[in-house]
Amino acid sequence: MSTLPEADAAPESFEALLTALEREVERLERGELPLEQALAAFERGMSLSQRGESMLAEAERKVELLLDVKGGAAVTQPFGDTRGG
């Protein structure tokens, strides 16, 4: 069960998630929040960060699956390397 209110659920797209995370960081960096609100913003930021990491890991797995398969194993290469494997 999430500690975040339903209205604060993590955004669906990576871009929206990144925007929400940046907003939380800006709120914290201003240093004007009372302790309880700062802790809540930090908790939400950590949750957004973890969700973003999961989304990136999932995207990486999908890219690996789309690459050529040789000998039954996916061939991975650095992102942006168009030379092939």
Residue pairs with C-beta under 8 A, 6 or more apart in sequence:
2 9
2 47
3 43
4 10
4 43
4 44
4 47
8 44
10 17
10 20
10 47
10 48
10 51
11 17
11 19
11 20
14 52
14 55
14 56
14 59
17 48
17 51
17 52
17 55
18 52
20 48
21 45
21 48
21 49
21 52
24 41
24 42
24 44
24 45
24 48
25 45
27 33
27 41
28 38
28 41
28 42
28 45
33 41
63 79
64 74
64 76
65 74
67 74
67 75
67 76
67 77
67 85
68 74
68 75
68 84
68 85
69 75
70 85
75 85
76 85
77 83
77 84
77 85
